[in-house]
Amino acid sequence: MELKHLPGAHCTGIEATYKLRTQTGLDRKTATVSAIGSYHDLDAGIHPGKLAG
């Protein structure tokens, strides 16, 4: 299964999200630490939302 997006959250943690980003080959746009107001759309990917953007 090919991972395309990783919206990590506060429960995932910043360090774990960064480690997963490195191990999966994702970049800053496709593997983020989510915040209030952000959401993930299966077609368009991660949207930072008003508070996180």
PDB file of N, CA, C, O and CB in Angstrom:
ATOM      1  N   MET A   1       0.846  -1.161   0.000  1.00  0.00           N
ATOM      2  CA  MET A   1       0.000   0.000   0.000  1.00  0.00           C
ATOM      3  C   MET A   1       0.903   1.238   0.000  1.00  0.00           C
ATOM      4  O   MET A   1       1.813   1.342   0.822  1.00  0.00           O
ATOM      5  CB  MET A   1      -0.969  -0.010   1.221  1.00  0.00           C
ATOM      6  N   GLU A   2       0.658   2.150  -0.895  1.00  0.00           N
ATOM      7  CA  GLU A   2       1.467   3.359  -1.013  1.00  0.00           C
ATOM      8  C   GLU A   2       0.848   4.499  -0.210  1.00  0.00           C
ATOM      9  O   GLU A   2      -0.277   4.916  -0.485  1.00  0.00           O
ATOM     10  CB  GLU A   2       1.618   3.766  -2.488  1.00  0.00           C
ATOM     11  N   LEU A   3       1.581   5.002   0.779  1.00  0.00           N
ATOM     12  CA  LEU A   3       1.117   6.115   1.610  1.00  0.00           C
ATOM     13  C   LEU A   3       1.331   7.413   0.850  1.00  0.00           C
ATOM     14  O   LEU A   3       2.441   7.694   0.399  1.00  0.00           O
ATOM     15  CB  LEU A   3       1.860   6.147   2.982  1.00  0.00           C
ATOM     16  N   LYS A   4       0.270   8.211   0.706  1.00  0.00           N
ATOM     17  CA  LYS A   4       0.364   9.470  -0.034  1.00  0.00           C
ATOM     18  C   LYS A   4       0.284  10.689   0.868  1.00  0.00           C
ATOM     19  O   LYS A   4       0.877  11.724   0.562  1.00  0.00           O
ATOM     20  CB  LYS A   4      -0.727   9.541  -1.068  1.00  0.00           C
ATOM     21  N   HIS A   5      -0.447  10.581   1.985  1.00  0.00           N
ATOM     22  CA  HIS A   5      -0.636  11.705   2.902  1.00  0.00           C
ATOM     23  C   HIS A   5      -0.598  11.195   4.333  1.00  0.00           C
ATOM     24  O   HIS A   5      -1.079  10.100   4.629  1.00  0.00           O
ATOM     25  CB  HIS A   5      -1.975  12.440   2.617  1.00  0.00           C
ATOM     26  N   LEU A   6      -0.027  11.992   5.210  1.00  0.00           N
ATOM     27  CA  LEU A   6       0.014  11.650   6.630  1.00  0.00           C
ATOM     28  C   LEU A   6      -0.363  12.885   7.444  1.00  0.00           C
ATOM     29  O   LEU A   6       0.484  13.745   7.687  1.00  0.00           O
ATOM     30  CB  LEU A   6       1.424  11.119   7.043  1.00  0.00           C
ATOM     31  N   PRO A   7      -1.628  12.983   7.867  1.00  0.00           N
ATOM     32  CA  PRO A   7      -2.022  14.101   8.727  1.00  0.00           C
ATOM     33  C   PRO A   7      -1.855  13.700  10.199  1.00  0.00           C
ATOM     34  O   PRO A   7      -2.822  13.318  10.858  1.00  0.00           O
ATOM     35  CB  PRO A   7      -3.496  14.531   8.435  1.00  0.00           C
ATOM     36  N   GLY A   8      -0.638  13.790  10.697  1.00  0.00           N
ATOM     37  CA  GLY A   8      -0.394  13.483  12.110  1.00  0.00           C
ATOM     38  C   GLY A   8      -1.124  14.492  12.992  1.00  0.00           C
ATOM     39  O   GLY A   8      -1.428  15.597  12.543  1.00  0.00           O
ATOM     40  N   ALA A   9      -1.401  14.133  14.214  1.00  0.00           N
ATOM     41  CA  ALA A   9      -2.114  15.033  15.126  1.00  0.00           C
ATOM     42  C   ALA A   9      -1.351  15.155  16.431  1.00  0.00           C
ATOM     43  O   ALA A   9      -0.251  14.621  16.572  1.00  0.00           O
ATOM     44  CB  ALA A   9      -3.552  14.531  15.390  1.00  0.00           C
ATOM     45  N   HIS A  10      -1.943  15.863  17.385  1.00  0.00           N
ATOM     46  CA  HIS A  10      -1.267  16.058  18.665  1.00  0.00           C
ATOM     47  C   HIS A  10      -0.968  14.724  19.348  1.00  0.00           C
ATOM     48  O   HIS A  10       0.029  14.596  20.058  1.00  0.00           O
ATOM     49  CB  HIS A  10      -2.118  16.937  19.583  1.00  0.00           C
ATOM     50  N   CYS A  11      -1.829  13.737  19.133  1.00  0.00           N
ATOM     51  CA  CYS A  11      -1.599  12.438  19.766  1.00  0.00           C
ATOM     52  C   CYS A  11      -0.470  11.665  19.079  1.00  0.00           C
ATOM     53  O   CYS A  11       0.149  10.803  19.703  1.00  0.00           O
ATOM     54  CB  CYS A  11      -2.885  11.610  19.744  1.00  0.00           C
ATOM     55  N   THR A  12      -0.194  11.958  17.813  1.00  0.00           N
ATOM     56  CA  THR A  12       0.928  11.345  17.114  1.00  0.00           C
ATOM     57  C   THR A  12       2.233  11.969  17.597  1.00  0.00           C
ATOM     58  O   THR A  12       3.224  11.277  17.830  1.00  0.00           O
ATOM     59  CB  THR A  12       0.778  11.507  15.580  1.00  0.00           C
ATOM     60  N   GLY A  13       2.211  13.273  17.740  1.00  0.00           N
ATOM     61  CA  GLY A  13       3.390  13.994  18.195  1.00  0.00           C
ATOM     62  C   GLY A  13       4.236  14.510  17.041  1.00  0.00           C
ATOM     63  O   GLY A  13       4.253  13.930  15.955  1.00  0.00           O
ATOM     64  N   ILE A  14       4.925  15.591  17.289  1.00  0.00           N
ATOM     65  CA  ILE A  14       5.745  16.224  16.256  1.00  0.00           C
ATOM     66  C   ILE A  14       6.911  15.316  15.857  1.00  0.00           C
ATOM     67  O   ILE A  14       7.130  15.077  14.669  1.00  0.00           O
ATOM     68  CB  ILE A  14       6.275  17.585  16.749  1.00  0.00           C
ATOM     69  N   GLU A  15       7.648  14.817  16.827  1.00  0.00           N
ATOM     70  CA  GLU A  15       8.815  13.981  16.529  1.00  0.00           C
ATOM     71  C   GLU A  15       8.423  12.721  15.760  1.00  0.00           C
ATOM     72  O   GLU A  15       9.095  12.348  14.799  1.00  0.00           O
ATOM     73  CB  GLU A  15       9.534  13.596  17.823  1.00  0.00           C
ATOM     74  N   ALA A  16       7.340  12.064  16.178  1.00  0.00           N
ATOM     75  CA  ALA A  16       6.898  10.843  15.489  1.00  0.00           C
ATOM     76  C   ALA A  16       6.455  11.154  14.065  1.00  0.00           C
ATOM     77  O   ALA A  16       6.737  10.384  13.148  1.00  0.00           O
ATOM     78  CB  ALA A  16       5.749  10.170  16.264  1.00  0.00           C
ATOM     79  N   THR A  17       5.770  12.268  13.873  1.00  0.00           N
ATOM     80  CA  THR A  17       5.340  12.657  12.532  1.00  0.00           C
ATOM     81  C   THR A  17       6.540  12.911  11.644  1.00  0.00           C
ATOM     82  O   THR A  17       6.550  12.482  10.490  1.00  0.00           O
ATOM     83  CB  THR A  17       4.450  13.900  12.587  1.00  0.00           C
ATOM     84  N   TYR A  18       7.559  13.603  12.156  1.00  0.00           N
ATOM     85  CA  TYR A  18       8.765  13.871  11.368  1.00  0.00           C
ATOM     86  C   TYR A  18       9.506  12.577  11.039  1.00  0.00           C
ATOM     87  O   TYR A  18      10.019  12.422   9.931  1.00  0.00           O
ATOM     88  CB  TYR A  18       9.696  14.831  12.123  1.00  0.00           C
ATOM     89  N   LYS A  19       9.565  11.660  11.983  1.00  0.00           N
ATOM     90  CA  LYS A  19      10.233  10.382  11.737  1.00  0.00           C
ATOM     91  C   LYS A  19       9.476   9.577  10.673  1.00  0.00           C
ATOM     92  O   LYS A  19      10.088   9.000   9.774  1.00  0.00           O
ATOM     93  CB  LYS A  19      10.345   9.567  13.051  1.00  0.00           C
ATOM     94  N   LEU A  20       8.150   9.543  10.779  1.00  0.00           N
ATOM     95  CA  LEU A  20       7.340   8.851   9.777  1.00  0.00           C
ATOM     96  C   LEU A  20       7.496   9.504   8.407  1.00  0.00           C
ATOM     97  O   LEU A  20       7.543   8.814   7.389  1.00  0.00           O
ATOM     98  CB  LEU A  20       5.862   8.842  10.194  1.00  0.00           C
ATOM     99  N   ARG A  21       7.574  10.824   8.382  1.00  0.00           N
ATOM    100  CA  ARG A  21       7.764  11.562   7.125  1.00  0.00           C
ATOM    101  C   ARG A  21       9.063  11.107   6.451  1.00  0.00           C
ATOM    102  O   ARG A  21       9.079  10.831   5.252  1.00  0.00           O
ATOM    103  CB  ARG A  21       7.793  13.105   7.385  1.00  0.00           C
ATOM    104  N   THR A  22      10.125  11.030   7.209  1.00  0.00           N
ATOM    105  CA  THR A  22      11.422  10.610   6.671  1.00  0.00           C
ATOM    106  C   THR A  22      11.375   9.164   6.194  1.00  0.00           C
ATOM    107  O   THR A  22      11.852   8.858   5.101  1.00  0.00           O
ATOM    108  CB  THR A  22      12.520  10.776   7.727  1.00  0.00           C
ATOM    109  N   GLN A  23      10.810   8.283   6.992  1.00  0.00           N
ATOM    110  CA  GLN A  23      10.786   6.861   6.659  1.00  0.00           C
ATOM    111  C   GLN A  23       9.892   6.535   5.469  1.00  0.00           C
ATOM    112  O   GLN A  23      10.134   5.553   4.768  1.00  0.00           O
ATOM    113  CB  GLN A  23      10.333   6.072   7.850  1.00  0.00           C
ATOM    114  N   THR A  24       8.867   7.342   5.233  1.00  0.00           N
ATOM    115  CA  THR A  24       7.936   7.070   4.132  1.00  0.00           C
ATOM    116  C   THR A  24       8.279   7.833   2.859  1.00  0.00           C
ATOM    117  O   THR A  24       7.695   7.581   1.805  1.00  0.00           O
ATOM    118  CB  THR A  24       6.531   7.413   4.553  1.00  0.00           C
ATOM    119  N   GLY A  25       9.224   8.766   2.954  1.00  0.00           N
ATOM    120  CA  GLY A  25       9.595   9.542   1.777  1.00  0.00           C
ATOM    121  C   GLY A  25       8.624  10.668   1.463  1.00  0.00           C
ATOM    122  O   GLY A  25       8.663  11.241   0.374  1.00  0.00           O
ATOM    123  N   LEU A  26       7.755  10.985   2.412  1.00  0.00           N
ATOM    124  CA  LEU A  26       6.825  12.095   2.206  1.00  0.00           C
ATOM    125  C   LEU A  26       7.540  13.412   2.468  1.00  0.00           C
ATOM    126  O   LEU A  26       8.637  13.424   3.026  1.00  0.00           O
ATOM    127  CB  LEU A  26       5.584  11.958   3.124  1.00  0.00           C
ATOM    128  N   ASP A  27       6.928  14.514   2.071  1.00  0.00           N
ATOM    129  CA  ASP A  27       7.547  15.822   2.285  1.00  0.00           C
ATOM    130  C   ASP A  27       6.691  16.682   3.213  1.00  0.00           C
ATOM    131  O   ASP A  27       5.700  16.215   3.775  1.00  0.00           O
ATOM    132  CB  ASP A  27       7.761  16.541   0.943  1.00  0.00           C
ATOM    133  N   ARG A  28       7.085  17.927   3.362  1.00  0.00           N
ATOM    134  CA  ARG A  28       6.412  18.834   4.302  1.00  0.00           C
ATOM    135  C   ARG A  28       4.950  19.086   3.925  1.00  0.00           C
ATOM    136  O   ARG A  28       4.109  19.328   4.790  1.00  0.00           O
ATOM    137  CB  ARG A  28       7.157  20.162   4.366  1.00  0.00           C
ATOM    138  N   LYS A  29       4.663  19.024   2.631  1.00  0.00           N
ATOM    139  CA  LYS A  29       3.284  19.270   2.178  1.00  0.00           C
ATOM    140  C   LYS A  29       2.384  18.053   2.371  1.00  0.00           C
ATOM    141  O   LYS A  29       1.179  18.204   2.575  1.00  0.00           O
ATOM    142  CB  LYS A  29       3.282  19.674   0.709  1.00  0.00           C
ATOM    143  N   THR A  30       2.950  16.851   2.308  1.00  0.00           N
ATOM    144  CA  THR A  30       2.131  15.640   2.360  1.00  0.00           C
ATOM    145  C   THR A  30       2.129  14.953   3.721  1.00  0.00           C
ATOM    146  O   THR A  30       1.320  14.056   3.958  1.00  0.00           O
ATOM    147  CB  THR A  30       2.606  14.675   1.327  1.00  0.00           C
ATOM    148  N   ALA A  31       3.028  15.363   4.618  1.00  0.00           N
ATOM    149  CA  ALA A  31       3.053  14.802   5.975  1.00  0.00           C
ATOM    150  C   ALA A  31       3.165  15.956   6.950  1.00  0.00           C
ATOM    151  O   ALA A  31       4.230  16.554   7.102  1.00  0.00           O
ATOM    152  CB  ALA A  31       4.239  13.785   6.164  1.00  0.00           C
ATOM    153  N   THR A  32       2.071  16.263   7.605  1.00  0.00           N
ATOM    154  CA  THR A  32       2.038  17.435   8.479  1.00  0.00           C
ATOM    155  C   THR A  32       1.544  17.068   9.872  1.00  0.00           C
ATOM    156  O   THR A  32       0.948  16.013  10.094  1.00  0.00           O
ATOM    157  CB  THR A  32       1.147  18.523   7.877  1.00  0.00           C
ATOM    158  N   VAL A  33       1.815  17.978  10.800  1.00  0.00           N
ATOM    159  CA  VAL A  33       1.227  17.871  12.129  1.00  0.00           C
ATOM    160  C   VAL A  33      -0.046  18.707  12.075  1.00  0.00           C
ATOM    161  O   VAL A  33       0.012  19.932  11.975  1.00  0.00           O
ATOM    162  CB  VAL A  33       2.226  18.364  13.279  1.00  0.00           C
ATOM    163  N   SER A  34      -1.168  18.054  12.141  1.00  0.00           N
ATOM    164  CA  SER A  34      -2.454  18.734  12.018  1.00  0.00           C
ATOM    165  C   SER A  34      -2.740  19.612  13.231  1.00  0.00           C
ATOM    166  O   SER A  34      -2.163  19.429  14.303  1.00  0.00           O
ATOM    167  CB  SER A  34      -3.573  17.715  11.837  1.00  0.00           C
ATOM    168  N   ALA A  35      -3.632  20.555  13.038  1.00  0.00           N
ATOM    169  CA  ALA A  35      -4.054  21.455  14.106  1.00  0.00           C
ATOM    170  C   ALA A  35      -5.551  21.690  13.980  1.00  0.00           C
ATOM    171  O   ALA A  35      -6.180  21.245  13.020  1.00  0.00           O
ATOM    172  CB  ALA A  35      -3.272  22.802  14.055  1.00  0.00           C
ATOM    173  N   ILE A  36      -6.105  22.380  14.939  1.00  0.00           N
ATOM    174  CA  ILE A  36      -7.525  22.706  14.889  1.00  0.00           C
ATOM    175  C   ILE A  36      -7.816  23.462  13.600  1.00  0.00           C
ATOM    176  O   ILE A  36      -7.118  24.417  13.259  1.00  0.00           O
ATOM    177  CB  ILE A  36      -7.950  23.541  16.128  1.00  0.00           C
ATOM    178  N   GLY A  37      -8.833  23.036  12.898  1.00  0.00           N
ATOM    179  CA  GLY A  37      -9.221  23.689  11.652  1.00  0.00           C
ATOM    180  C   GLY A  37      -8.678  23.000  10.417  1.00  0.00           C
ATOM    181  O   GLY A  37      -9.140  23.285   9.312  1.00  0.00           O
ATOM    182  N   SER A  38      -7.715  22.105  10.562  1.00  0.00           N
ATOM    183  CA  SER A  38      -7.188  21.402   9.390  1.00  0.00           C
ATOM    184  C   SER A  38      -8.044  20.174   9.108  1.00  0.00           C
ATOM    185  O   SER A  38      -8.731  19.661   9.992  1.00  0.00           O
ATOM    186  CB  SER A  38      -5.702  20.994   9.606  1.00  0.00           C
ATOM    187  N   TYR A  39      -7.991  19.712   7.861  1.00  0.00           N
ATOM    188  CA  TYR A  39      -8.740  18.513   7.496  1.00  0.00           C
ATOM    189  C   TYR A  39      -8.080  17.844   6.298  1.00  0.00           C
ATOM    190  O   TYR A  39      -7.240  18.441   5.624  1.00  0.00           O
ATOM    191  CB  TYR A  39     -10.216  18.856   7.183  1.00  0.00           C
ATOM    192  N   HIS A  40      -8.466  16.604   6.041  1.00  0.00           N
ATOM    193  CA  HIS A  40      -7.896  15.822   4.948  1.00  0.00           C
ATOM    194  C   HIS A  40      -8.997  15.444   3.982  1.00  0.00           C
ATOM    195  O   HIS A  40     -10.046  14.940   4.382  1.00  0.00           O
ATOM    196  CB  HIS A  40      -7.175  14.561   5.476  1.00  0.00           C
ATOM    197  N   ASP A  41      -8.750  15.689   2.716  1.00  0.00           N
ATOM    198  CA  ASP A  41      -9.670  15.332   1.647  1.00  0.00           C
ATOM    199  C   ASP A  41      -8.995  14.244   0.816  1.00  0.00           C
ATOM    200  O   ASP A  41      -7.855  14.432   0.389  1.00  0.00           O
ATOM    201  CB  ASP A  41     -10.053  16.584   0.766  1.00  0.00           C
ATOM    202  N   LEU A  42      -9.656  13.118   0.572  1.00  0.00           N
ATOM    203  CA  LEU A  42      -9.040  12.009  -0.148  1.00  0.00           C
ATOM    204  C   LEU A  42      -8.578  12.386  -1.548  1.00  0.00           C
ATOM    205  O   LEU A  42      -7.599  11.827  -2.042  1.00  0.00           O
ATOM    206  CB  LEU A  42     -10.003  10.867  -0.233  1.00  0.00           C
ATOM    207  N   ASP A  43      -9.260  13.319  -2.193  1.00  0.00           N
ATOM    208  CA  ASP A  43      -8.870  13.717  -3.551  1.00  0.00           C
ATOM    209  C   ASP A  43      -7.809  14.816  -3.562  1.00  0.00           C
ATOM    210  O   ASP A  43      -6.884  14.783  -4.373  1.00  0.00           O
ATOM    211  CB  ASP A  43     -10.089  14.186  -4.319  1.00  0.00           C
ATOM    212  N   ALA A  44      -7.945  15.786  -2.661  1.00  0.00           N
ATOM    213  CA  ALA A  44      -7.070  16.962  -2.705  1.00  0.00           C
ATOM    214  C   ALA A  44      -5.934  16.933  -1.679  1.00  0.00           C
ATOM    215  O   ALA A  44      -4.993  17.719  -1.787  1.00  0.00           O
ATOM    216  CB  ALA A  44      -7.891  18.198  -2.490  1.00  0.00           C
ATOM    217  N   GLY A  45      -6.006  16.049  -0.698  1.00  0.00           N
ATOM    218  CA  GLY A  45      -4.940  15.972   0.301  1.00  0.00           C
ATOM    219  C   GLY A  45      -5.234  16.798   1.556  1.00  0.00           C
ATOM    220  O   GLY A  45      -6.390  16.967   1.946  1.00  0.00           O
ATOM    221  N   ILE A  46      -4.186  17.300   2.170  1.00  0.00           N
ATOM    222  CA  ILE A  46      -4.286  17.989   3.449  1.00  0.00           C
ATOM    223  C   ILE A  46      -4.561  19.468   3.250  1.00  0.00           C
ATOM    224  O   ILE A  46      -3.897  20.124   2.448  1.00  0.00           O
ATOM    225  CB  ILE A  46      -3.011  17.796   4.260  1.00  0.00           C
ATOM    226  N   HIS A  47      -5.533  19.993   3.973  1.00  0.00           N
ATOM    227  CA  HIS A  47      -5.856  21.423   3.956  1.00  0.00           C
ATOM    228  C   HIS A  47      -5.554  21.961   5.356  1.00  0.00           C
ATOM    229  O   HIS A  47      -6.099  21.451   6.335  1.00  0.00           O
ATOM    230  CB  HIS A  47      -7.374  21.684   3.542  1.00  0.00           C
ATOM    231  N   PRO A  48      -4.699  22.978   5.472  1.00  0.00           N
ATOM    232  CA  PRO A  48      -4.324  23.464   6.797  1.00  0.00           C
ATOM    233  C   PRO A  48      -5.456  24.140   7.551  1.00  0.00           C
ATOM    234  O   PRO A  48      -5.419  24.192   8.780  1.00  0.00           O
ATOM    235  CB  PRO A  48      -3.191  24.414   6.673  1.00  0.00           C
ATOM    236  N   GLY A  49      -6.454  24.655   6.858  1.00  0.00           N
ATOM    237  CA  GLY A  49      -7.553  25.326   7.549  1.00  0.00           C
ATOM    238  C   GLY A  49      -7.177  26.739   7.938  1.00  0.00           C
ATOM    239  O   GLY A  49      -6.026  27.149   7.784  1.00  0.00           O
ATOM    240  N   LYS A  50      -8.127  27.470   8.434  1.00  0.00           N
ATOM    241  CA  LYS A  50      -7.914  28.879   8.765  1.00  0.00           C
ATOM    242  C   LYS A  50      -6.965  29.083   9.946  1.00  0.00           C
ATOM    243  O   LYS A  50      -6.122  29.980   9.909  1.00  0.00           O
ATOM    244  CB  LYS A  50      -9.236  29.533   9.069  1.00  0.00           C
ATOM    245  N   LEU A  51      -7.089  28.274  10.978  1.00  0.00           N
ATOM    246  CA  LEU A  51      -6.240  28.469  12.159  1.00  0.00           C
ATOM    247  C   LEU A  51      -4.830  27.942  11.967  1.00  0.00           C
ATOM    248  O   LEU A  51      -3.882  28.481  12.538  1.00  0.00           O
ATOM    249  CB  LEU A  51      -6.861  27.798  13.355  1.00  0.00           C
ATOM    250  N   ALA A  52      -4.680  26.888  11.163  1.00  0.00           N
ATOM    251  CA  ALA A  52      -3.361  26.279  10.985  1.00  0.00           C
ATOM    252  C   ALA A  52      -2.600  26.859   9.809  1.00  0.00           C
ATOM    253  O   ALA A  52      -1.397  26.627   9.687  1.00  0.00           O
ATOM    254  CB  ALA A  52      -3.501  24.795  10.803  1.00  0.00           C
ATOM    255  N   GLY A  53      -3.260  27.600   8.947  1.00  0.00           N
ATOM    256  CA  GLY A  53      -2.618  28.082   7.728  1.00  0.00           C
ATOM    257  C   GLY A  53      -2.044  29.392   7.913  1.00  0.00           C
ATOM    258  O   GLY A  53      -1.463  29.948   6.981  1.00  0.00           O
TER     259      GLY A  53
END
